């Protein structure tokens, strides 16, 4: 519930800042564009009929020995690998959604998706 409220506020702030899309990532996730931003821009234009564009995110893997000693101001400094194998994800194994802010009724649908009413 708290996360949905946070995303709802983020939607309002993103619209106020004239953003066109919103991506919700956790602090241990990396949004990696192996084919470049141009491919993402084309996909976002083509996805205009849906409130979501699903993208695969990478989840950081930290060494077990120093999780409690991590530098939280730079969480990726301790990363030993990124996981993109869906069977190994601890949480969002179906990717994350980029929400299209032009949908007037866009709302969070859990922490990894958007919906419209």
DSSP file (Angstrom, degrees, kcal/mol; ACC not computed):
  #  RESIDUE AA STRUCTURE BP1 BP2  ACC     N-H-->O    O-->H-N    N-H-->O    O-->H-N    TCO  KAPPA ALPHA  PHI   PSI    X-CA   Y-CA   Z-CA
    1    1 A X     >        0   0    0      0, 0.0     4,-2.2     0, 0.0     5,-0.2   0.000 360.0 360.0 360.0 -44.1    0.0    0.0    0.0
    2    2 A X  H  >  +     0   0    0      1,-0.2     4,-2.1     2,-0.2     5,-0.1   0.901 360.0  49.6 -62.3 -41.6    2.8    2.4    0.9
    3    3 A X  H  > S+     0   0    0      2,-0.2     4,-2.4     1,-0.2    -1,-0.2   0.888 109.1  51.8 -67.0 -38.6    4.6    1.7   -2.3
    4    4 A X  H  > S+     0   0    0      2,-0.2     4,-2.3     1,-0.2   104,-0.2   0.896 109.8  49.9 -63.6 -40.2    1.4    2.3   -4.4
    5    5 A X  H  X S+     0   0    0     -4,-2.2     4,-2.0     2,-0.2    -2,-0.2   0.898 110.3  50.5 -64.4 -40.3    0.9    5.6   -2.7
    6    6 A X  H  X S+     0   0    0     -4,-2.1     4,-2.3     1,-0.2    -2,-0.2   0.918 110.9  48.3 -62.7 -44.1    4.5    6.5   -3.4
    7    7 A X  H  X S+     0   0    0     -4,-2.4     4,-2.4     2,-0.2    -2,-0.2   0.881 108.1  55.0 -65.7 -37.9    4.1    5.6   -7.1
    8    8 A X  H  X S+     0   0    0     -4,-2.3     4,-1.8     2,-0.2    -1,-0.2   0.909 110.2  46.0 -61.0 -42.0    0.8    7.6   -7.3
    9    9 A X  H  X S+     0   0    0     -4,-2.0     4,-2.5     1,-0.2    -2,-0.2   0.897 110.7  53.3 -66.3 -40.2    2.7   10.7   -6.0
   10   10 A X  H  X S+     0   0    0     -4,-2.3     4,-2.7     2,-0.2    -2,-0.2   0.874 106.0  53.6 -62.8 -37.7    5.5   10.0   -8.5
   11   11 A X  H  X S+     0   0    0     -4,-2.4     4,-2.3     2,-0.2    -1,-0.2   0.940 110.6  46.5 -61.0 -47.3    3.0    9.9  -11.4
   12   12 A X  H  X S+     0   0    0     -4,-1.8     4,-2.3     1,-0.2    -2,-0.2   0.915 114.7  46.5 -62.3 -43.8    1.7   13.3  -10.4
   13   13 A X  H  X S+     0   0    0     -4,-2.5     4,-1.6     2,-0.2    -1,-0.2   0.897 111.1  51.8 -67.4 -40.0    5.2   14.8  -10.0
   14   14 A X  H  <>S+     0   0    0     -4,-2.7     5,-2.8     2,-0.2    -2,-0.2   0.914 111.2  47.6 -63.5 -42.3    6.3   13.3  -13.3
   15   15 A X  H ><5S+     0   0    0     -4,-2.3     3,-1.9     1,-0.2    -2,-0.2   0.917 109.3  53.4 -63.0 -42.5    3.3   14.8  -15.1
   16   16 A X  H 3<5S+     0   0    0     -4,-2.3    -1,-0.2     1,-0.3    -2,-0.2   0.814 107.9  51.3 -62.3 -29.3    4.0   18.2  -13.4
   17   17 A X  T 3<5S-     0   0    0     -4,-1.6    -1,-0.3    -5,-0.1    -2,-0.2   0.323 119.3-113.6 -88.4   6.7    7.5   18.0  -14.8
   18   18 A X  T < 5 +     0   0    0     -3,-1.9    -3,-0.2     1,-0.2    -2,-0.1   0.741  60.1 159.7  66.1  26.2    6.2   17.3  -18.3
   19   19 A X      < -     0   0    0     -5,-2.8    -1,-0.2    -6,-0.2     3,-0.1  -0.439  33.8-154.4 -71.9 153.8    7.6   13.8  -18.4
   20   20 A X  S    S+     0   0    0      1,-0.2    81,-2.2    -2,-0.1    82,-0.5   0.700  72.7  21.1-100.4 -25.3    6.0   11.4  -20.9
   21   21 A X  E     -A  100   0A   0     79,-0.2     2,-0.4    80,-0.2    79,-0.2  -0.940  61.6-148.6-142.7 160.6    6.8    8.1  -19.1
   22   22 A X  E     -A   99   0A   0     77,-2.0    77,-3.3    -2,-0.3     2,-0.5  -0.995   6.1-166.1-137.1 129.4    7.6    6.8  -15.7
   23   23 A X  E     -A   98   0A   0     -2,-0.4     2,-0.7    75,-0.2    75,-0.2  -0.967   9.6-153.0-115.5 126.9    9.8    3.8  -14.8
   24   24 A X        +     0   0    0     73,-0.9     2,-0.4    -2,-0.5    73,-0.2  -0.889  24.0 167.4-103.4 112.1    9.7    2.4  -11.3
   25   25 A X        -     0   0    0     -2,-0.7     2,-0.1    71,-0.1    -2,-0.0  -0.931  31.0-125.3-121.7 147.7   13.0    0.6  -10.3
   26   26 A X    >   -     0   0    0     -2,-0.4     3,-1.6     1,-0.1     0, 0.0  -0.413  34.9-103.7 -81.1 166.5   14.2   -0.5   -6.9
   27   27 A X  T 3  S+     0   0    0      1,-0.3    -1,-0.1    -2,-0.1    48,-0.1   0.575 120.3  53.3 -72.8  -7.2   17.5    0.6   -5.6
   28   28 A X  T 3  S+     0   0    0     32,-0.0    32,-3.7     2,-0.0     2,-0.3   0.145  95.0  91.2-108.1  19.2   19.1   -2.8   -6.4
   29   29 A X  E <   -C   59   0B   0     -3,-1.6     2,-0.4    30,-0.2    30,-0.2  -0.872  58.9-152.4-118.3 149.3   18.0   -2.8  -10.1
   30   30 A X  E     -C   58   0B   0     28,-3.0    28,-2.4    -2,-0.3     2,-0.9  -0.968   9.5-146.2-120.7 131.4   19.7   -1.6  -13.2
   31   31 A X        -     0   0    0     -2,-0.4     2,-0.4    26,-0.2    26,-0.1  -0.866  29.1-175.3 -96.7 104.2   17.9   -0.4  -16.3
   32   32 A X        -     0   0    0     -2,-0.9     2,-0.7    24,-0.4     3,-0.1  -0.874  20.0-161.4-110.6 131.2   20.3   -1.5  -19.1
   33   33 A X    >   +     0   0    0     -2,-0.4     3,-1.5     1,-0.1     4,-0.1  -0.783  11.7 176.3-111.7  85.4   19.7   -0.7  -22.8
   34   34 A X  T 3  S+     0   0    0     -2,-0.7    -1,-0.1     1,-0.3     3,-0.1   0.751  84.8  41.5 -64.3 -22.7   21.9   -3.2  -24.7
   35   35 A X  T 3  S-     0   0    0      1,-0.3     4,-0.4    -3,-0.1    -1,-0.3   0.296 120.2-105.1-107.2   8.8   20.6   -1.9  -28.0
   36   36 A X    <>  -     0   0    0     -3,-1.5     4,-1.0     1,-0.1     3,-0.5   0.008  33.4 -74.2  91.9 164.1   20.7    1.8  -27.1
   37   37 A X  H  > S+     0   0    0      1,-0.2     4,-2.6     2,-0.2     5,-0.2   0.767 120.0  69.2 -68.4 -26.9   18.2    4.4  -26.2
   38   38 A X  H  > S+     0   0    0      1,-0.2     4,-2.1     2,-0.2    -1,-0.2   0.903  98.6  50.1 -60.7 -41.0   17.0    4.8  -29.8
   39   39 A X  H  > S+     0   0    0     -3,-0.5     4,-2.3    -4,-0.4    -1,-0.2   0.899 110.1  51.1 -63.4 -40.6   15.4    1.3  -29.7
   40   40 A X  H  X S+     0   0    0     -4,-1.0     4,-2.6     2,-0.2    -2,-0.2   0.923 108.2  51.9 -62.0 -44.4   13.7    2.3  -26.4
   41   41 A X  H  X S+     0   0    0     -4,-2.6     4,-2.0     1,-0.2    -2,-0.2   0.902 110.4  48.2 -60.8 -41.8   12.3    5.5  -28.0
   42   42 A X  H  X S+     0   0    0     -4,-2.1     4,-2.4     2,-0.2    -1,-0.2   0.930 111.8  49.8 -63.5 -45.0   10.9    3.6  -30.9
   43   43 A X  H  X S+     0   0    0     -4,-2.3     4,-1.4     1,-0.2    -2,-0.2   0.897 109.4  51.6 -61.7 -40.8    9.3    1.0  -28.6
   44   44 A X  H  < S+     0   0    0     -4,-2.6    -1,-0.2     1,-0.2    -2,-0.2   0.902 110.7  48.1 -64.3 -40.3    7.8    3.8  -26.4
   45   45 A X  H >< S+     0   0    0     -4,-2.0     3,-1.0     1,-0.2    -2,-0.2   0.908 113.3  47.6 -64.7 -40.8    6.2    5.4  -29.5
   46   46 A X  H 3< S+     0   0    0     -4,-2.4     3,-0.4     1,-0.2    -1,-0.2   0.713 104.8  60.9 -73.4 -20.3    4.8    2.1  -30.8
   47   47 A X  T ><  +     0   0    0     -4,-1.4     3,-2.1     1,-0.2    -1,-0.2   0.217  66.2 118.2 -91.8  16.4    3.4    1.3  -27.4
   48   48 A X  T <   +     0   0    0     -3,-1.0    -1,-0.2     1,-0.3    -2,-0.1   0.626  66.8  62.2 -60.6 -15.4    1.1    4.3  -27.3
   49   49 A X  T 3  S+     0   0    0     -3,-0.4     2,-0.3     3,-0.1    -1,-0.3   0.409 100.4  59.9 -91.5   2.4   -2.0    2.1  -27.1
   50   50 A X  S <  S-     0   0    0     -3,-2.1    50,-0.1     1,-0.1    53,-0.1  -0.947  75.7-134.0-130.2 149.8   -1.1    0.5  -23.8
   51   51 A X  S    S+     0   0    0     -2,-0.3    49,-2.1    63,-0.1     2,-0.3   0.665  90.0  48.9 -75.1 -13.9   -0.5    2.0  -20.3
   52   52 A X  E     -B   99   0A   0     47,-0.2     2,-0.4    -5,-0.1    47,-0.2  -0.927  53.4-167.0-127.0 147.3    2.6   -0.2  -19.9
   53   53 A X  E     -B   98   0A   0     45,-1.2    45,-2.5    -2,-0.3     2,-0.4  -0.977  28.4-142.5-123.4 119.2    5.8   -1.1  -21.8
   54   54 A X  E     -B   97   0A   0     -2,-0.4     2,-0.3    43,-0.2    43,-0.2  -0.690  22.9-179.9 -86.9 128.0    7.4   -4.1  -20.1
   55   55 A X  E     -B   96   0A   0     41,-3.5    41,-3.0    -2,-0.4     2,-0.5  -0.924  30.3-114.0-124.7 151.1   11.2   -4.0  -20.0
   56   56 A X        -     0   0    0     -2,-0.3   -24,-0.4    39,-0.2     2,-0.2  -0.724  34.1-163.1 -84.7 128.8   13.6   -6.5  -18.6
   57   57 A X        -     0   0    0     -2,-0.5     2,-0.5    35,-0.2   -26,-0.2  -0.687  14.9-125.3-105.9 163.3   15.6   -5.1  -15.7
   58   58 A X  E     -C   30   0B   0    -28,-2.4   -28,-3.0    -2,-0.2     2,-0.5  -0.926  18.0-145.1-110.7 134.2   18.7   -6.5  -14.1
   59   59 A X  E     -CD  29  83B   0     24,-2.2    24,-3.1    -2,-0.5   -30,-0.2  -0.848  19.8-121.2-101.7 130.6   18.9   -7.2  -10.4
   60   60 A X  E     - D   0  82B   0    -32,-3.7     2,-0.5    -2,-0.5    22,-0.2  -0.395  18.5-150.7 -69.3 143.5   22.1   -6.6   -8.5
   61   61 A X  E     - D   0  81B   0     20,-2.7    19,-2.7    -2,-0.1    20,-1.1  -0.979  13.1-164.0-116.8 122.8   23.7   -9.5   -6.7
   62   62 A X  E     - D   0  79B   0     -2,-0.5     2,-0.2    17,-0.2    17,-0.1  -0.776  30.0 -99.3-106.4 149.3   25.8   -8.6   -3.6
   63   63 A X    >   -     0   0    0     15,-0.7     3,-1.1    -2,-0.3     4,-0.3  -0.478  29.4-134.0 -64.8 134.0   28.3  -10.8   -1.9
   64   64 A X  G >  S+     0   0    0      1,-0.2     3,-0.9    -2,-0.2     4,-0.3   0.824  97.9  65.4 -58.2 -33.2   26.7  -12.4    1.2
   65   65 A X  G 3  S+     0   0    0      1,-0.2    -1,-0.2     2,-0.1     3,-0.1   0.769 111.3  29.0 -67.6 -26.8   29.6  -11.5    3.4
   66   66 A X  G X  S+     0   0    0     -3,-1.1     3,-0.9     1,-0.1     4,-0.3   0.139  76.5 115.4-124.5  24.7   29.3   -7.8    3.3
   67   67 A X  G X  S+     0   0    0     -3,-0.9     3,-1.0    -4,-0.3    -1,-0.1   0.898  85.2  47.4 -58.4 -40.4   25.6   -7.0    2.7
   68   68 A X  G 3  S+     0   0    0     -4,-0.3    -1,-0.3     1,-0.2    -2,-0.1   0.634 112.1  51.2 -76.3 -12.9   25.4   -5.3    6.2
   69   69 A X  G <  S+     0   0    0     -3,-0.9    -1,-0.2     2,-0.1    -2,-0.2   0.282  81.1 133.5-105.3   9.5   28.5   -3.3    5.5
   70   70 A X    <   -     0   0    0     -3,-1.0     2,-1.0    -4,-0.3     5,-0.1  -0.225  64.6-116.0 -64.3 149.1   27.5   -1.9    2.1
   71   71 A X    >   -     0   0    0      3,-0.3     3,-1.5     1,-0.2     6,-0.3  -0.766  28.1-165.6 -82.5 102.2   28.0    1.8    1.3
   72   72 A X  G >  S+     0   0    0     -2,-1.0     3,-0.6     1,-0.3    -1,-0.2   0.686  83.1  64.2 -69.9 -17.7   24.3    2.8    0.9
   73   73 A X  G 3  S+     0   0    0      1,-0.3    -1,-0.3     2,-0.1     2,-0.1   0.688 119.4  24.9 -76.6 -16.3   25.3    6.1   -0.7
   74   74 A X  G X  S+     0   0    0     -3,-1.5     3,-1.9     1,-0.1     4,-0.3  -0.548  73.8 171.7-142.0  72.6   26.7    4.0   -3.6
   75   75 A X  G X  S+     0   0    0     -3,-0.6     3,-0.8     1,-0.3     4,-0.1   0.745  74.5  58.2 -62.3 -25.3   24.9    0.7   -3.6
   76   76 A X  G >  S+     0   0    0      1,-0.2     3,-0.9     2,-0.2    -1,-0.3   0.557  83.0  83.3 -83.7  -4.7   26.4   -0.6   -6.9
   77   77 A X  G <  S+     0   0    0     -3,-1.9    -1,-0.2    -6,-0.3    -2,-0.2   0.780  96.6  42.6 -65.3 -25.4   30.0   -0.2   -5.6
   78   78 A X  G <  S+     0   0    0     -3,-0.8   -15,-0.7    -4,-0.3    -1,-0.2   0.394  84.2 126.6-100.7   1.9   29.7   -3.7   -4.0
   79   79 A X  E <   -D   62   0B   0     -3,-0.9   -17,-0.2     1,-0.2     3,-0.1  -0.370  33.6-177.6 -66.2 134.5   27.9   -5.5   -6.8
   80   80 A X  E     -     0   0B   0    -19,-2.7     2,-0.3     1,-0.4   -18,-0.2   0.626  67.2 -15.8-103.1 -19.7   29.5   -8.7   -8.0
   81   81 A X  E     -D   61   0B   0    -20,-1.1   -20,-2.7     2,-0.0     2,-0.4  -0.976  58.2-120.3-169.2 167.3   27.1   -9.5  -10.8
   82   82 A X  E     -D   60   0B   0     -2,-0.3     2,-0.5   -22,-0.2   -22,-0.2  -0.974  24.1-142.4-119.8 139.6   23.7   -8.7  -12.2
   83   83 A X  E     +D   59   0B   0    -24,-3.1   -24,-2.2    -2,-0.4    -2,-0.0  -0.866  32.6 157.0-102.8 130.5   21.0  -11.3  -12.7
   84   84 A X        +     0   0    0     -2,-0.5     2,-0.8   -26,-0.2    -1,-0.1   0.216  41.8 114.4-129.1  10.5   18.7  -11.3  -15.6
   85   85 A X    >>  -     0   0    0      1,-0.2     3,-2.4     2,-0.0     4,-0.6  -0.749  62.0-147.0 -79.9 112.5   17.8  -15.0  -15.5
   86   86 A X  G >4 S+     0   0    0     -2,-0.8     3,-0.7     1,-0.3    -1,-0.2   0.769  94.1  59.3 -57.1 -28.9   14.1  -14.9  -14.7
   87   87 A X  G 34 S+     0   0    0      1,-0.2    -1,-0.3    -3,-0.0     6,-0.1   0.670 104.9  51.4 -75.3 -13.6   14.2  -18.1  -12.6
   88   88 A X  G <4 S+     0   0    0     -3,-2.4    -1,-0.2     5,-0.1    -2,-0.2   0.511  80.7 115.6 -99.3  -6.5   16.8  -16.5  -10.2
   89   89 A X    <<  -     0   0    0     -3,-0.7     4,-0.1    -4,-0.6    -5,-0.0  -0.366  55.2-152.1 -67.0 140.9   14.9  -13.2   -9.5
   90   90 A X  S    S-     0   0    0      2,-0.1    -1,-0.2    -2,-0.1     3,-0.1   0.731  82.8  -6.4 -79.9 -23.4   13.9  -12.8   -5.9
   91   91 A X  S    S+     0   0    0      1,-0.1     2,-1.7    -3,-0.0    -2,-0.1   0.434 122.7  38.4-133.3 -90.2   11.0  -10.6   -6.9
   92   92 A X    >   +     0   0    0      1,-0.2     3,-1.1     2,-0.1   -35,-0.2  -0.528  52.4 161.5 -85.9  81.3    9.9   -9.2  -10.3
   93   93 A X  T 3   +     0   0    0     -2,-1.7    -1,-0.2     1,-0.3     3,-0.1   0.459  69.6  61.6 -82.1   1.1   10.7  -12.0  -12.7
   94   94 A X  T 3  S-     0   0    0      1,-0.4    -1,-0.3    -3,-0.1    -2,-0.1   0.147 110.4-110.2-109.5  18.6    8.5  -10.6  -15.4
   95   95 A X    <   -     0   0    0     -3,-1.1    -1,-0.4   -38,-0.1     2,-0.3  -0.243  37.5 -74.8  84.1-176.1   10.3   -7.4  -15.9
   96   96 A X  E     - B   0  55A   0    -41,-3.0   -41,-3.5    -3,-0.1     2,-0.4  -0.841  39.3-120.8-121.2 157.8    9.3   -3.8  -15.0
   97   97 A X  E     - B   0  54A   0     15,-1.0   -73,-0.9    -2,-0.3     2,-0.6  -0.790   4.4-148.3-103.7 142.0    6.8   -1.5  -16.6
   98   98 A X  E     -AB  23  53A   0    -45,-2.5   -45,-1.2    -2,-0.4     2,-0.3  -0.953  28.0-139.9 -99.8 118.0    7.3    1.9  -18.1
   99   99 A X  E     -AB  22  52A   0    -77,-3.3   -77,-2.0    -2,-0.6     2,-0.8  -0.638   5.1-132.7 -84.7 134.2    4.0    3.8  -17.5
  100  100 A X  E >   -A   21   0A   0    -49,-2.1     3,-1.6    -2,-0.3   -79,-0.2  -0.772  13.0-158.9 -87.1 111.5    2.7    6.0  -20.3
  101  101 A X  T 3  S+     0   0    0    -81,-2.2   -80,-0.2    -2,-0.8    -1,-0.1   0.569  81.1  77.5 -73.0  -8.6    1.7    9.3  -18.6
  102  102 A X  T 3  S+     0   0    0    -82,-0.5     2,-0.7     3,-0.1    -1,-0.3   0.641  70.6  95.5 -75.3 -11.5   -0.6   10.3  -21.4
  103  103 A X  S X  S-     0   0    0     -3,-1.6     3,-1.7     1,-0.2   -53,-0.0  -0.711  71.5-152.0 -76.1 114.3   -3.2    7.9  -20.0
  104  104 A X  T 3  S+     0   0    0     -2,-0.7    -1,-0.2     1,-0.3    -3,-0.0   0.797  91.0  43.9 -63.3 -28.9   -5.3   10.2  -17.8
  105  105 A X  T 3  S+     0   0    0     -3,-0.1    12,-0.6     2,-0.1    -1,-0.3   0.078  79.1 151.2-103.4  24.0   -6.3    7.4  -15.4
  106  106 A X  E <   +E  116   0C   0     -3,-1.7     2,-0.3    10,-0.2    10,-0.2  -0.339  17.3 168.9 -60.4 132.0   -2.9    5.8  -15.0
  107  107 A X  E     -E  115   0C   0      8,-3.1     8,-2.7    -2,-0.0     2,-0.2  -0.952  39.6 -93.1-139.8 156.3   -2.5    4.2  -11.6
  108  108 A X  E     -E  114   0C   0     -2,-0.3     2,-0.4  -104,-0.2     6,-0.3  -0.504  27.8-165.4 -68.8 142.0    0.0    1.8  -10.0
  109  109 A X        -     0   0    0      4,-2.7     3,-0.4     1,-0.3     4,-0.4  -0.743  68.2 -45.3-125.3  80.9   -0.8   -1.9  -10.2
  110  110 A X  S    S-     0   0    0     -2,-0.4    -1,-0.3     1,-0.2     3,-0.1  -0.454  91.8 -60.9  81.7-166.0    1.5   -3.3   -7.7
  111  111 A X  S    S+     0   0    0      1,-0.2    -1,-0.2    -2,-0.1   -19,-0.0   0.542 132.9  40.7 -94.1  -6.2    5.1   -2.2   -7.6
  112  112 A X  S    S+     0   0    0     -3,-0.4   -15,-1.0   -16,-0.1     2,-0.3   0.376 110.2  47.9-123.9   4.4    6.1   -3.4  -11.1
  113  113 A X        -     0   0    0     -4,-0.4    -4,-2.7   -17,-0.1     2,-0.3  -0.913  58.2-144.2-141.4 165.5    3.1   -2.5  -13.3
  114  114 A X  E     -E  108   0C   0     -2,-0.3     2,-0.3    -6,-0.3    -6,-0.2  -0.897  16.4-176.0-124.6 158.8    0.7    0.3  -14.2
  115  115 A X  E     -E  107   0C   0     -8,-2.7    -8,-3.1    -2,-0.3     2,-0.3  -0.926  14.6-141.0-143.4 169.2   -3.0    0.2  -15.1
  116  116 A X  E      E  106   0C   0     -2,-0.3   -10,-0.2   -10,-0.2   -65,-0.1  -0.970 360.0 360.0-132.1 152.1   -5.7    2.6  -16.2
  117  117 A X              0   0    0    -12,-0.6   -11,-0.1    -2,-0.3    -1,-0.1   0.431 360.0 360.0-103.0 360.0   -9.4    2.6  -15.2
